[in-house]
Amino acid sequence: MKPIDLRSDTATLPSEGMRRAMAEAELGDDMLGEDPTVNRLEERVAELLGKEAAMFVPSGTMSNQIALRLHLRPGDEVICEANSHIYLYEGGGPAVLSGAMVQTVPTNRGVLDAGDLAGRVRAKNIHCPRTRLVSLENTHNRGNGAVLPLANLERIAAWARSNSLAIHLDGARLWNAVVKTNVPFRDWAKPVDTVSLCFSKGMGCPVGSILVGPKDLIIEGRRVRKVLGGAMRQAGVLAAAALYALDHNIDRLAEDHAHAQLIALALQESPHFKLDASLIETNILWIPLDPAAGPSSEVAKFFAAQGVIVGTYGDDMIRMCTHLGVTRADADRIVAAVHRFAA
């Protein structure tokens, strides 16, 4: 029986329909702005989010780091939540690519609010970095896929404007937030300057992310993309997959959320796992282990023997992430494996 890979929603594979769309894509040279499929994708996503322009890029990390480069200069500072992807998992990109400092703000489950940012803007003198940007993440990966409520986002935006700060939204899984809350994409995008969205996670595409924002920033972003080696040629092959995902794979994210909740309830029942199922809003489960469960490497070996592949983080944490490749039958298999571990 085929193993179920829960390490990340990047484990998705393109469906037959998506592969067909890729094979049939109309192509041109995207670096010259001549790939009609890429152009169509960029126009569609910009319209979906109510922004002036969009730029297709190879990865979410590149999209975030281009945004930071557009908003920051060497010696500037970005404020972000302490477990943000841009801080933990992008290779020190703010320092390497923008010469920027990162000020982190600890929260519960990654859910920032304006009150958490009070007093965080540096004094305007030669001794301090210049605070220029707030970067938010929705949904929050390390926060068990927590949704940053729109009300929080709007309060943070008002605070940022009052302090002359720009706002970037790492919306790699914004699709999940939209499906969970039924709040339209435009409402999430309206309070912020730039938004990054990823197609290669729950949306099921093999490659690709997109950055949206004001036209002048996106024009400059194309220069930064070129400098970073991200300019592409016949990228319509990949853009066609993203267009297919927009048509077929947004609403179905609710299935991933439901499967994650089934698994979370099973984990909650076992004393070996310290998980509160009520905190699982979307498709990500970070699962602290009770010492009696043993080290994460041994827990992962047990699950692998049951045909379930999980991620390990340190000795006392595993991660499961539901996605397009996990069916209801798979979720039932995972639940059965959790019960066997508990036994």
N, C-alpha and C positions, 0 to 999 in steps of 0.2 A: 504493500500500500504506500502511496506517495506521501513523504513527510509533509507536515504542515509547518511552514516557516513563519514564525511569529516575531522574528527579530526586528522587523520594521515593515511599514507599509510600502517601502521601496522594493519589497520582494514581489510586487505585482508584475505580471507579464501581460503584454498587449493581447487583447482578444482577437479572434479571427476577423471581426468587423473592423477593428482598429488597424490590423495588418493590411487589410484590403484597402482601407482609406490611405494608408501610407504608400502602398504600391501604386495607387492611382493618382497621387498628388501632382498638381501642376507645379512646375519648378522654375526657378530662375536663380540669380545671384543675390542672396540676401544682403551681403556686405555692400552691394551697390543699390540696395533698396528695390531690387527687381524680382524678388520671389513673391509671386502673387498669393501663395498660400500663407506664407509668413505675414504678409501685409494684411490679409484677411483676418488672421488670428489676432494681430495687434490691434486692429480697428475694433474687432468684436469685444476684446477684453477691456479696452479703454472705455468703450460704450457701456459695458456691463458694470464697470465701477464708477462711471460718471467722471472720468478723468480725460485730459486732452490727448494723451499719447501713451503708447506702450512700446516695450522693447523685449523681444524674445531672446533668451540667453540659455546657455547649456545647463546651469545648475542654480539651485536656491542660494547656495553660498555666494556664487558670483553675483547674483541679483542683489542680495543684501549688501555685499561689499561695494558694489558700484554705487548703491544708494548712499552708503556712508561716505564714500569718496566725493559724491556730489554735494553733500551737506557739510562736510568737514574740511579743515585745512590742518597741516601739521601744528601740533600744540593745542588743538581744540579737544573737546571732551564730549563723549556721548554718555547719557544716562540710560541704563537698562536694568531690568530685573536680574537678580544675582545668578539665576540659573538659565539665563537666556541663551539661545542657540548661538547668537553672534559672539557671545563671550566665551562659551565653553567649547564649541564644536566647529569653529571656523578658522582654526590654525593661527590664532593671533592676528587675523586679518585687519582689524582696526589699526593696530600698531604697524604692521608690515606695509599695508597699502595706503593708509591715510595719515600715518604718523600721529594717530589720535590716542588719547587716554580714554579709559572706560571706567566710569563710576557705577558700581553695582548697588542695587537696593534689594535687600532680602524681603521676601513676602511669604505668605501662606499660599502654596500651590501655584505660585507665579502670577497671581492676580493682583496687579498693581492698581492703586487708586491715587488720586491727586494728593491726598494727605500724606502718602508715603514719600512724596517728592518735596515736601516743604523743607526749605533750607538747603536744598541740594545744588542750587546755582552758585557757582564760585564767585567770590568777590572779584570785581574788575580792577585788578592791579597786576603788576609785572610778575608777581610771585606765583600766580595760579594759572592753570590751564583755562581756556575760554570755553565755558559750557555753551554748546551750540545746538544739541540735538537730543531728543528723547526717542529711543527705539523700543517699540512694544512687540509682543509676540502673541498671536491668536490663531489657532489654539496654542496653548503652552505645552511644549513637548515634555519637559521635566515636571510639569504640574499635573501629570496624569491626563494630558489632553484637555486641561481646563479651558473653558471659554472665558475670555475677558469680556465682561458685560459691556454692552454698548454705552450704558450710563457712565461706567468708569472711564471708558475711552473718551467720551465727550468732556468729562470733568478734567481729565489729564490734558486734553487739547486746549481747553480754556486756560488752564494753568500755564501750559507751554506758551501760548500766544501772549499771555500777560508778561512773560519773561523773555519774549523775543526769541523763542526756541522753535526749531523745525521739529517735525514728527515723522518718523518712518515706522511703518507697520510690517513686521515679518509675518506675512500671512501665508506661510507655506501650506498650512492646513486651514486657511480661512474658509475653504469650501465646507469643512466639517462644522465650523461655527455657524455658517449660514443655514445648513441643514438642521442643526440642533435647535436653533433659535427662531428660524423663519424670518430673521431680519435680513433684508435685501443687501446685496453686495455694496450698492451705492451708499447705504447708510453707514456701513463700516468704513468706507473709503472717504466719505465727505470730511471728517474732522482732521485727516492726516494729509501730509504732503506727498508721500510716496508709499506705494504698497508693493510687496513682492508676493507672488503666488507660485506654487509648485505644481507641476503636472505629473511628476514621476512618483508621487506617493499614492494616496487613495484614489486619485484620478486614473491610475492605471497606465500611464504613458511610460515608455522606456527612458526618455530623456526630456528635460526642458523645464524652465521656469520663465516667469515674465515679470518685468518691472513696469509699473504704471505711475504716472504723475504728470506734472505740467510739461507742456511741449518743449520749453527751453531746457529744462533739466534732462529730458529724455534725449534731446539732440546732443547735449554734452555727454550723456551716458553712453551714447554710441561710440564716442571717442574713447571713453574709459574702457568700454568693452573691447575695443580694438587693442588698446595697450595691454590688457590682461590676456589677450589671446583668445577672446571669446567671439570674435566676428566669424560668421559662418557663411558658407556658400549656398548650396542647394538644400537649405534647411527646411524647405517645405515638406520634406519627408517626415520630419519630426513635428512640424506645425500641424500637419494633417492629423497626426495622432491626438494632439491637443484639441483640435476642433471636434474630433470624434468624441473625446472625453466630455467636452462641454455639452454635447447633445445627449450623451448616454450615461454619464457616470457621476453626475452631481447628486441627484435624488437618491440613488442607490447607496450613498454613504450612510443613510439611516440603517441599512442592514449591518454595516460594520459596527455601528454604535450598539445595536441590539445584541450582536454576537459578543461584543466586549462586556456588556452588562451580564449576560448569561455566565460568562467565564468568571467575572468579578464576584458574582453571588456564590459560585462554587468555592472560589478561593477564600471568601469571607467566612465560610463555614468551617474551614480547617484552621486549627490552632498553629499550624506551621507557617501560615502566611498572615502578615499584618496589613490587611487591606480592608478599607471601608468602601463597599460597593457603591454607596450613595455618592461618593466623590468622583465616580467614573462617568463623565458626561459624554465622551465621544469614543475614540477607538484605541486609546493608549493606556496601558496598565504598567506602572512602576510598582513592583511588589517587594516590600521589605520582608526578609525571612526571619522567623523566630530562630534562635540559636539551636533549638531541638531539630530543626530541619536539616542542619548541616550546612557546609559552605555552598555557595551558589554553583560552583563547578560541579559538585555532586548532584545537586538538584537538577541542573541542566542535563547531566548524563542520564538521570532517571527519565526525564521527559523525552529525551532523544530516543531512548529505548522504546518509548510508547509512540514514536513517530511524530513527536512534537518538538520543534526547535525553538528554544527561547534564548534571549540575550542575557548575558551576565555582566554585572557592574559591581566590582569589588567582591568581597566575600559574602555580603549579606543582602544582595539585591538582584532580582531578575526582572526582565521586561518582556511583556507581550504586547503585540500590536496587531489588531485585526485589520483586514483589508479585502480588496477585490478577490484575492485568491483564496479566501477563507469562506466556505459555504456554511449553511446551517448544520449540515451533517458533520463538517469539520469541527464546528463549535461544540457539538455534542461529544465528539471524540476527545476534544480538549478537556471538557468538563469531566468525562470519565477518567481521563488521566490524572486530573487533580484529585478525584475521589480515591483513585488507587494509591496516589502518593500519601494521602491522609490516612489510608488504612495501614 
